[in-house]
Amino acid sequence: MKTISRRHALCCGAVLAAGLFTGLLAAPRPARALTLRNPCRGPLPDALAQHPLLQQALDGLDVNRLVDTHAHLLGNGDSGSGCSIHPSMHQWWRPTEVLRRRAILNAACVPADEPSIDRAFVERLTTLAGGFPAGARWWLFAFDQALDDDGRVQPDWTTFHVPDAYAAQVAAAHPQHFDWVCSVHPYREDALARLDRAIAAGAVAVKWLPSAMNINLADRRCHPYLDRLAATRLPLIVHFGEEKAAPGAERGALGNPLLARHALERGVRVIAAHCASLGEAADTDRRSAPAASAFELWARVMDEPLARGDRSNGNGSGGLLLGDLSAVFQRNRRPEHWRRLLQRQDWHARLLHGSDHPLPGLMPLFSLPKLVKAGVLAEADSAPLQQIREHNSLLFDLALKRRLRWQGLALPASIFEGRALQLAASAPTARA
């Protein structure tokens, strides 16, 4: 491995100190024990591609159904994409934001001085996807601008913007790998028209990040939008819990997992991004109760009859509330949550695989030793997983999840094959 330059060490060290993205200070380690920079190596060498660990990770999966339901696009608009990032990420007097941009670009293996950030990001993602067996697919996210309560666009709240048209364009250019997820803010005057255009253009889901975009699922203005989603069976991917990568409007209360009930009651399939595995939220079910883990609040709703699908068929399949496993096994999440997700086999039919690309390539975010210490990963798996990660962070993310165990229990193939989407699509809506 190349020696890490002092510049990169300072950069990534500052990222850790600032707690960017996922609150890394929750699990401090000596800086010299961390791999700070993604070396962005080329394709897997033959010996690593044939490694038993990787072969076993793929064994038993129907690769024609393999789907990553949480992958981000990013760009600065230099190709005419319409993408943008907040100007603060280029302002030297705001070093935390500059480091946020550089860390994300390194995770995506895009040099900060690349002539076209837009094109380099897609090219690297396509290269990573090409390292998988044919048939594997990724959902690429658009990301709408933040709006205020009066429906006005707020550029200063918009950390990243990826237009629907661009996400659709990238997916159309690489149909063998990608589908696309639209992102339409419900407070827009033309929200339903935009949503209908996205559906007609082939969007497979909708993505909201309420705390950053300023979206309150309890707002009555969301009702027509939610009803359209229920009628079309398009899932709504919602980031619940704390958000670090895109602070935006900073309306943390809007990320409360209990707010998912407003969409569930209208028959919408809700995918809770990251299983709400970071941060706390108000326990509004219990007067004067202290704030609770967002994960525990999500788990509470997961176990409710409507979320399980009991109203539809009585056996728990086809439930309306799902969770994706993107970012869940990062170093700052709680080991007890890792064990719970492995142990709760009754949840497995409603869980989905997601990578949160490009974050698996942000080296300090994962601690294989911590997973080993928690008892969910074999120590012998650490070295080959780290080697895979240096070549292909998406393969690393998949292989890691496939190797996790707790008391003999593992994540089933159905999670990686998107079985939850098929069950939910076949079940009647809750309002039917």
C-alpha positions as CSV (number, residue, x, y, z in Angstrom):
1,M,0.0,0.0,0.0
2,K,1.2,3.5,-0.8
3,T,2.3,5.6,2.2
4,I,-0.5,8.0,3.3
5,S,0.6,11.6,2.7
6,R,0.6,14.0,5.5
7,R,-2.0,16.1,3.7
8,H,-4.4,13.2,3.4
9,A,-3.8,12.1,7.0
10,L,-4.6,15.7,8.2
11,C,-7.6,15.7,6.0
12,C,-9.1,12.5,7.1
13,G,-8.1,13.1,10.7
14,A,-10.1,16.3,10.6
15,V,-13.0,14.4,9.2
16,L,-12.9,12.2,12.2
17,A,-12.5,15.1,14.6
18,A,-15.4,16.9,13.1
19,G,-17.6,13.8,13.4
20,L,-18.7,14.1,9.7
21,F,-21.2,11.7,8.3
22,T,-21.8,9.3,11.2
23,G,-20.4,10.6,14.5
24,L,-17.1,8.6,14.5
25,L,-16.1,9.9,17.9
26,A,-18.5,7.3,19.3
27,A,-15.8,4.7,18.8
28,P,-12.4,6.4,18.8
29,R,-9.3,4.5,17.7
30,P,-5.7,5.7,17.4
31,A,-5.3,7.4,14.0
32,R,-2.4,5.1,13.1
33,A,-4.7,2.1,13.5
34,L,-7.0,3.5,10.8
35,T,-6.8,3.2,7.1
36,L,-7.6,6.8,6.3
37,R,-7.6,7.0,2.6
38,N,-9.2,4.8,0.0
39,P,-6.4,3.5,-2.2
40,C,-8.9,3.0,-5.1
41,R,-7.1,0.0,-6.6
42,G,-8.1,-1.5,-9.9
43,P,-10.1,-4.7,-10.6
44,L,-9.7,-7.6,-8.1
45,P,-6.6,-9.8,-8.9
46,D,-7.5,-13.3,-9.8
47,A,-6.4,-14.7,-6.5
48,L,-8.7,-12.4,-4.6
49,A,-11.6,-12.8,-7.1
50,Q,-11.4,-16.5,-6.4
51,H,-11.0,-16.2,-2.7
52,P,-13.3,-18.7,-0.8
53,L,-14.8,-15.8,1.3
54,L,-16.0,-14.0,-1.8
55,Q,-17.2,-17.2,-3.5
56,Q,-19.2,-18.1,-0.4
57,A,-20.7,-14.6,-0.2
58,L,-22.1,-15.0,-3.7
59,D,-23.0,-18.7,-3.3
60,G,-26.8,-19.2,-2.9
61,L,-27.7,-15.8,-4.4
62,D,-29.8,-15.5,-7.5
63,V,-27.7,-12.8,-9.1
64,N,-30.5,-12.0,-11.5
65,R,-32.4,-10.7,-8.5
66,L,-29.5,-9.1,-6.6
67,V,-30.4,-5.5,-5.9
68,D,-28.7,-2.7,-3.9
69,T,-31.6,-0.4,-3.0
70,H,-29.6,2.5,-1.7
71,A,-26.9,4.1,-3.9
72,H,-26.2,7.8,-4.4
73,L,-25.3,9.8,-7.4
74,L,-23.2,12.9,-6.9
75,G,-21.9,15.7,-9.2
76,N,-21.2,19.4,-9.5
77,G,-23.0,20.0,-12.8
78,D,-19.8,20.2,-14.9
79,S,-21.3,17.9,-17.6
80,G,-24.6,19.8,-17.7
81,S,-26.2,17.3,-15.3
82,G,-27.9,20.0,-13.2
83,C,-26.3,18.5,-10.1
84,S,-24.8,20.8,-7.5
85,I,-23.1,20.8,-4.1
86,H,-23.3,23.6,-1.5
87,P,-20.8,26.4,-2.3
88,S,-19.4,26.1,1.3
89,M,-17.7,22.8,0.2
90,H,-15.4,24.9,-1.9
91,Q,-14.7,27.7,0.6
92,W,-11.3,27.4,2.2
93,W,-12.6,29.4,5.2
94,R,-15.1,26.6,5.9
95,P,-12.6,23.7,6.3
96,T,-15.1,21.2,7.7
97,E,-17.3,21.5,4.6
98,V,-14.3,21.3,2.2
99,L,-13.1,18.2,4.0
100,R,-16.6,16.7,3.7
101,R,-16.5,17.1,-0.1
102,R,-12.9,15.7,-0.3
103,A,-13.7,12.7,1.9
104,I,-16.8,11.8,-0.2
105,L,-14.9,12.2,-3.4
106,N,-12.1,9.9,-2.1
107,A,-14.7,7.4,-1.0
108,A,-16.1,7.4,-4.6
109,C,-12.5,7.3,-6.0
110,V,-13.0,10.6,-7.8
111,P,-9.9,12.9,-7.6
112,A,-10.9,16.4,-6.4
113,D,-9.2,18.0,-9.4
114,E,-10.9,15.6,-11.9
115,P,-11.9,17.6,-15.1
116,S,-15.4,16.3,-14.8
117,I,-16.7,15.2,-11.4
118,D,-20.0,14.1,-12.9
119,R,-18.5,11.8,-15.4
120,A,-15.8,10.4,-13.1
121,F,-18.3,9.5,-10.4
122,V,-20.4,7.5,-12.8
123,E,-17.4,5.9,-14.5
124,R,-16.1,4.6,-11.2
125,L,-19.5,3.4,-10.1
126,T,-20.0,1.6,-13.4
127,T,-16.5,0.0,-12.9
128,L,-17.5,-1.3,-9.4
129,A,-20.8,-2.7,-10.8
130,G,-18.8,-4.5,-13.5
131,G,-17.1,-6.4,-10.8
132,F,-20.3,-8.2,-9.9
133,P,-21.9,-11.1,-11.8
134,A,-24.2,-10.0,-14.6
135,G,-27.7,-9.4,-13.4
136,A,-26.9,-7.4,-10.3
137,R,-28.6,-4.0,-10.1
138,W,-28.4,-0.7,-8.2
139,W,-31.0,1.9,-7.4
140,L,-29.5,5.3,-8.0
141,F,-30.9,8.2,-6.0
142,A,-32.0,11.6,-7.2
143,F,-32.0,14.2,-4.4
144,D,-34.4,17.1,-4.5
145,Q,-33.7,20.6,-3.1
146,A,-34.9,21.6,0.4
147,L,-38.0,23.8,0.6
148,D,-39.3,26.0,3.4
149,D,-42.7,25.6,4.9
150,D,-44.2,27.9,2.2
151,G,-42.8,25.8,-0.6
152,R,-40.0,28.0,-1.6
153,V,-36.6,26.5,-2.6
154,Q,-33.9,27.1,0.0
155,P,-30.5,26.8,-1.7
156,D,-28.6,27.4,1.6
157,W,-30.3,24.3,3.0
158,T,-29.4,22.1,0.0
159,T,-26.2,20.3,0.6
160,F,-26.5,18.2,-2.5
161,H,-28.9,18.3,-5.4
162,V,-29.3,15.6,-8.0
163,P,-32.2,16.2,-10.5
164,D,-34.6,13.4,-11.4
165,A,-33.7,13.9,-15.1
166,Y,-30.0,13.2,-14.4
167,A,-30.7,10.0,-12.4
168,A,-33.0,8.8,-15.2
169,Q,-30.3,9.6,-17.8
170,V,-27.6,7.7,-16.0
171,A,-29.8,4.7,-15.5
172,A,-30.9,4.8,-19.2
173,A,-27.2,4.9,-20.3
174,H,-26.4,1.8,-18.2
175,P,-29.5,-0.3,-18.3
176,Q,-27.6,-3.5,-17.5
177,H,-26.7,-2.1,-14.1
178,F,-29.0,0.7,-12.9
179,D,-32.5,1.7,-12.0
180,W,-33.3,5.1,-10.7
181,V,-35.1,6.6,-7.7
182,C,-36.8,10.0,-8.0
183,S,-36.9,12.6,-5.3
184,V,-39.8,15.1,-5.4
185,H,-40.4,17.4,-2.4
186,P,-44.2,17.2,-1.5
187,Y,-44.4,20.9,-0.7
188,R,-43.8,21.9,-4.4
189,E,-46.9,23.3,-6.1
190,D,-46.4,20.8,-8.9
191,A,-45.4,17.9,-6.7
192,L,-48.0,15.5,-8.1
193,A,-47.2,16.4,-11.7
194,R,-43.5,15.9,-11.1
195,L,-44.2,12.6,-9.4
196,D,-46.3,11.4,-12.2
197,R,-43.6,12.3,-14.8
198,A,-41.1,10.4,-12.7
199,I,-43.3,7.3,-12.5
200,A,-44.0,7.5,-16.3
201,A,-40.2,7.7,-16.8
202,G,-39.6,4.5,-14.9
203,A,-38.7,5.6,-11.4
204,V,-38.7,2.6,-9.1
205,A,-39.1,4.5,-5.8
206,V,-39.1,7.9,-4.2
207,K,-36.4,9.2,-1.8
208,W,-37.0,11.7,1.1
209,L,-34.6,12.9,3.7
210,P,-37.0,14.8,5.9
211,S,-34.6,16.5,8.3
212,A,-32.4,17.9,5.5
213,M,-35.2,18.6,3.0
214,N,-37.7,19.9,5.6
215,I,-40.5,17.4,5.0
216,N,-43.0,16.6,7.8
217,L,-44.8,13.3,7.1
218,A,-47.6,14.5,9.4
219,D,-48.3,17.5,7.2
220,R,-51.7,17.3,5.4
221,R,-50.0,18.6,2.2
222,C,-48.4,15.2,2.0
223,H,-51.7,13.3,1.8
224,P,-52.4,13.6,-2.0
225,Y,-48.8,12.6,-2.6
226,L,-48.9,9.6,-0.3
227,D,-52.2,8.5,-1.8
228,R,-50.6,8.6,-5.2
229,L,-47.7,6.4,-4.0
230,A,-50.2,4.0,-2.4
231,A,-52.2,3.7,-5.6
232,T,-49.1,3.1,-7.8
233,R,-47.4,0.9,-5.3
234,L,-44.2,3.0,-5.5
235,P,-42.2,2.6,-2.3
236,L,-41.1,5.7,-0.3
237,I,-37.5,5.5,1.0
238,V,-37.2,7.7,4.1
239,H,-34.1,8.5,6.1
240,F,-35.2,8.3,9.8
241,G,-32.8,9.1,12.6
242,E,-29.8,11.4,12.7
243,E,-28.2,12.6,9.5
244,K,-24.6,13.6,9.1
245,A,-23.7,13.7,5.4
246,A,-26.3,16.2,4.3
247,P,-27.3,18.4,7.3
248,G,-29.5,20.7,5.1
249,A,-32.5,22.2,6.9
250,E,-31.4,20.6,10.2
251,R,-34.9,19.8,11.2
252,G,-34.0,16.7,13.3
253,A,-37.4,16.2,14.7
254,L,-38.7,15.4,11.2
255,G,-36.5,12.2,11.2
256,N,-38.6,10.6,13.9
257,P,-39.4,7.0,12.9
258,L,-42.8,7.2,14.5
259,L,-43.8,9.6,11.8
260,A,-43.7,6.7,9.4
261,R,-47.2,5.8,10.6
262,H,-48.7,8.7,8.7
263,A,-47.6,7.1,5.4
264,L,-48.3,3.5,6.5
265,E,-51.9,4.5,7.4
266,R,-52.4,5.7,3.8
267,G,-51.2,2.4,2.4
268,V,-47.7,3.5,1.4
269,R,-44.8,1.0,1.5
270,V,-42.1,2.8,3.5
271,I,-38.4,1.7,3.4
272,A,-36.6,3.1,6.4
273,A,-33.1,3.9,5.2
274,H,-30.4,2.5,7.5
275,C,-33.1,1.0,9.7
276,A,-33.0,4.3,11.5
277,S,-29.8,3.1,13.2
278,L,-28.3,6.4,14.2
279,G,-29.2,9.0,16.8
280,E,-32.3,9.5,19.0
281,A,-35.8,10.9,18.6
282,A,-38.6,12.0,20.9
283,D,-40.8,9.1,22.1
284,T,-44.1,10.9,21.3
285,D,-46.1,7.8,22.3
286,R,-45.3,8.3,25.9
287,R,-45.8,11.7,27.6
288,S,-42.7,13.0,29.4
289,A,-40.6,10.0,28.2
290,P,-37.0,10.7,27.5
291,A,-35.6,10.6,24.0
292,A,-35.2,7.1,22.7
293,S,-32.9,5.4,20.2
294,A,-34.3,6.0,16.7
295,F,-33.6,2.3,16.0
296,E,-35.8,1.3,19.0
297,L,-38.6,3.6,17.7
298,W,-38.3,2.0,14.3
299,A,-38.4,-1.4,15.8
300,R,-41.6,-0.5,17.7
301,V,-43.3,0.4,14.5
302,M,-41.9,-2.6,12.7
303,D,-43.7,-4.8,15.2
304,E,-47.1,-3.1,14.8
305,P,-49.8,-5.0,12.9
306,L,-50.1,-2.4,10.1
307,A,-46.4,-2.4,9.5
308,R,-46.2,-6.2,9.6
309,G,-49.0,-6.5,7.0
310,D,-51.4,-8.3,9.4
311,R,-54.3,-6.3,8.2
312,S,-53.7,-7.6,4.7
313,N,-53.1,-11.3,5.1
314,G,-52.6,-12.2,8.7
315,N,-49.2,-13.9,8.4
316,G,-46.7,-11.0,8.4
317,S,-45.7,-11.2,4.7
318,G,-46.3,-8.2,2.5
319,G,-45.8,-5.7,5.4
320,L,-45.8,-2.0,4.6
321,L,-42.7,-1.0,6.7
322,L,-39.4,-2.2,5.4
323,G,-35.8,-1.4,6.4
324,D,-32.6,-1.2,4.3
325,L,-29.3,-2.2,5.8
326,S,-27.2,0.5,4.2
327,A,-24.7,2.0,6.7
328,V,-26.1,-0.2,9.5
329,F,-22.8,-2.0,10.1
330,Q,-20.6,1.1,10.2
331,R,-18.4,1.6,13.3
332,N,-20.6,4.0,15.1
333,R,-23.7,1.8,15.2
334,R,-24.5,-0.2,18.3
335,P,-23.4,-3.8,18.5
336,E,-26.7,-4.7,20.2
337,H,-28.5,-3.4,17.0
338,W,-26.3,-5.5,14.8
339,R,-27.1,-8.6,16.9
340,R,-30.8,-7.8,16.9
341,L,-31.0,-7.5,13.1
342,L,-29.3,-10.8,12.7
343,Q,-31.4,-12.5,15.4
344,R,-34.9,-11.1,14.5
345,Q,-35.7,-13.6,11.8
346,D,-39.3,-12.4,11.7
347,W,-37.9,-9.1,10.4
348,H,-35.8,-10.6,7.6
349,A,-38.7,-10.8,5.1
350,R,-38.9,-7.0,5.3
351,L,-35.2,-6.1,5.1
352,L,-33.3,-5.0,2.0
353,H,-29.7,-4.8,1.0
354,G,-28.3,-1.3,0.5
355,S,-24.7,0.0,0.3
356,D,-25.1,3.8,0.7
357,H,-22.5,4.2,-2.0
358,P,-20.1,5.9,-1.9
359,L,-19.8,5.6,1.9
360,P,-18.4,2.0,1.9
361,G,-15.3,3.5,0.3
362,L,-14.9,6.0,3.1
363,M,-12.3,4.0,5.0
364,P,-12.7,5.2,8.6
365,L,-16.4,4.5,8.6
366,F,-16.1,0.7,9.1
367,S,-14.2,-1.1,11.8
368,L,-13.8,-4.8,11.1
369,P,-12.1,-5.3,14.5
370,K,-15.2,-3.8,16.2
371,L,-17.4,-6.3,14.4
372,V,-15.1,-9.1,15.4
373,K,-15.2,-7.9,19.0
374,A,-19.0,-7.8,18.9
375,G,-19.0,-11.4,18.0
376,V,-20.7,-11.0,14.6
377,L,-17.7,-11.4,12.3
378,A,-15.0,-14.1,12.3
379,E,-11.5,-12.6,12.8
380,A,-10.2,-14.7,9.9
381,D,-12.5,-12.8,7.6
382,S,-11.1,-9.4,8.3
383,A,-8.0,-9.5,6.1
384,P,-9.6,-10.7,2.9
385,L,-12.5,-8.3,3.4
386,Q,-10.1,-5.4,3.8
387,Q,-8.3,-6.4,0.6
388,I,-11.5,-6.7,-1.3
389,R,-12.5,-3.2,-0.1
390,E,-9.4,-1.6,-1.5
391,H,-10.4,-2.8,-5.0
392,N,-14.2,-2.7,-4.9
393,S,-16.1,-1.2,-1.9
394,L,-19.4,-2.4,-3.2
395,L,-18.3,-6.1,-3.2
396,F,-16.8,-5.5,0.2
397,D,-20.2,-4.2,1.5
398,L,-22.0,-7.2,0.1
399,A,-19.5,-9.8,1.3
400,L,-19.3,-8.3,4.8
401,K,-23.1,-8.6,5.3
402,R,-23.1,-12.1,3.9
403,R,-20.4,-13.1,6.4
404,L,-22.0,-11.7,9.5
405,R,-23.3,-14.3,12.1
406,W,-24.8,-14.1,15.6
407,Q,-25.5,-17.3,17.5
408,G,-25.6,-19.2,14.2
409,L,-28.0,-16.8,12.5
410,A,-27.2,-14.9,9.3
411,L,-28.9,-12.6,6.9
412,P,-30.7,-14.7,4.3
413,A,-30.3,-14.5,0.6
414,S,-33.8,-13.0,0.3
415,I,-32.6,-9.7,1.7
416,F,-30.1,-9.3,-1.1
417,E,-32.6,-10.5,-3.8
418,G,-35.2,-7.8,-2.9
419,R,-37.7,-10.4,-1.8
420,A,-39.4,-7.8,0.5
421,L,-40.2,-5.6,-2.5
422,Q,-42.0,-8.5,-4.2
423,L,-44.0,-9.5,-1.1
424,A,-45.1,-5.9,-0.5
425,A,-46.0,-5.3,-4.2
426,S,-48.3,-8.4,-4.1
427,A,-50.1,-7.5,-0.9
428,P,-53.3,-5.3,-0.9
429,T,-52.9,-1.8,0.5
430,A,-53.8,-1.1,4.1
431,R,-56.6,1.2,3.0
432,A,-58.1,-1.4,0.6
